[in-house]
Amino acid sequence: MLPAVVSGLPSTVVAVVRGDDLLASSRAAGTLLGKPSLVRALVAHVGLSLGWTAVLGAVLPRRRRLLWGAAASVGIAAIDLGVVGRRFPAVRALPQVPQYLDHVAFGVAVALTTANER
């Protein structure tokens, strides 16, 4: 579950530096399951992380795994933020660059933690 934990670091650092609300992205994730709440946010985040970890773990090649993990996560971000997230105002309102950086951190973490599984 390391990828799910480290994936929030980039946006958290940006939020701290900018003085933004540290829980905005969590509340936004919670809206995927109805009313925003931290419990719903946790369930949504864990569910999405487990799903994408399974996909990436299965398809990432052994060679240049970190590069492919980072690249794949940009595609995942486009789906998560651009396709699905566009339908949820709280997700759409999030600063996009930090959210993409979170996805890249996730893809790299998945590549590192699933390297010996193939």
C-alpha angles and dihedrals in degrees: 000000000000092000091059091052100046094041092079096052100090095051091042092054091048091048092050093048092047095041091239127153107284093207098048094099091045092052089046091054089050091059089067086073099039127274114027113260135144091243091054089045091054093048092048094046095047092045094049092043093051092047096048091042090056092049095046093042089056099045108033111106122232093239118073089358095162092051092048091046091053093045094047090050091058087057090048089051090053089054096041097043105022103039108023100021093052088071092057115068094206091054092043090053094057118105102262102212095059090046091052089048089053089054092050090050088051094050092049092047091050090049091052097044098044098042095107096045096079 
